[in-house]
Amino acid sequence: MTITDLTTLRDALREFCKARDWHQYHTPKNLVMALSVEAAELVEHFQWATPEESLALSNEKLAEVADEIADVLIYLTELADVLDIDPIAAARAKIIKNAIKYPAPENKS
């Protein structure tokens, strides 16, 4: 299966978990705990780095960060799937809420 968007990622994760009978463990509680752990592992790569260092990762470090981003995305996608939340629709709604809460400054020409 070619994964090109969140829908095909979700479908691939469904197949992957089904083949291993993991759905029984993928409750919202377990998924959010796993997501938290993976997010913390992502944070570790930047802990104590200066802003400049965080923008200039070595290829090896960048690959490690990419793996952690993938783990976070996987668990987040599975959590959204279990809760029947469309993450794109949720993000779109949140951007609208944020635009109202934090309006852009008017251009002063």
N, C-alpha and C positions, 0 to 999 in steps of 0.2 A: 504494500500500500504506500502510495506517495502522500506524504504529509505536507500540505501547502497552506493550511489555515487552521483555525481553532476547531472547526467541525471535523476535519480529517484527523487532527491530533486526538480529539475526543474519541473518535471511532477506533483509532489505532490503540489507544489506551484501554478501551473497552475489550477489544480482542485480546490484548496482552494479558490483562487481568483475568479474563474468562479462561484462557488457556492454562492459567496457574491457580485457578479457583481462589483468587484473592479478594473477590468482591465481598465476601463475608467479613473481611477485616476493614474494608474501606467505608467505615461509618464517618459521618461528619466529624465527630470527636477525634478519631484516629487520624483522619486526613489533615485536620487543622493542626494537630500536634506535630505531625510529620512535616507539614509546611513550615511551621515555626522553627523546627530544627534545621531544615534546609536553608531558610532565610538567615539563621544565625551562622551557618557555615559560610554563606555568601559574605556576611559582615566580616568574618574573620580575615578575609583576604584584604580588607581595607583598614582593619583596625591598626591604629597608630601611624598610618600612612599620611603624608602631607597631601594637600590637594594636588600638588604637582605630581607626586608619586602615583596617586590614584588615577591620574590621566595618562601615565606613561608606563603601562604594564608591559612586562616582558611577554614574549610569545607563549612561554610556558605558563606564566601566571594568567594570561588572558584565556588560555585553554581551560585552566582550572576554574576560573570565574564563569566561563561559558557552561561548564558542567553543572555548576551550582545554580545558575540561572535556569538551565533546563530542568533541574530537579524542582525548583520553585514553581515553574510553569506547569510541570506535570501534576504536582499535587494540587495546585490551584485549579487546574482544568478538571481534575477528578472531583474535587470538592464541589465545584459549580455543577458538574454533571449529576452528582448524587443529590444535590439540593434543587435540581432543575432550574438553575439560574443561567440565563444567557449572559456570559461575561461581557460580550460586546455591547449588548443593550444596557447592562448595568453600568459599564464605563461611559457610554454615551449619556445616560441619565445623570451620572455623577459630574461629568464635565459641564452639563447645563446648570446643575446646582452650584458648582464652584464658580461659574461665570456670574451667577447672580450674587453669590456671597462675596466674591472678590472681583468686582468689575475692573476692567482695564482702565488705566488713567486716560483721560481725554488728551488728544494730541494738542499740543500748544505750539502753534506756528506763528 
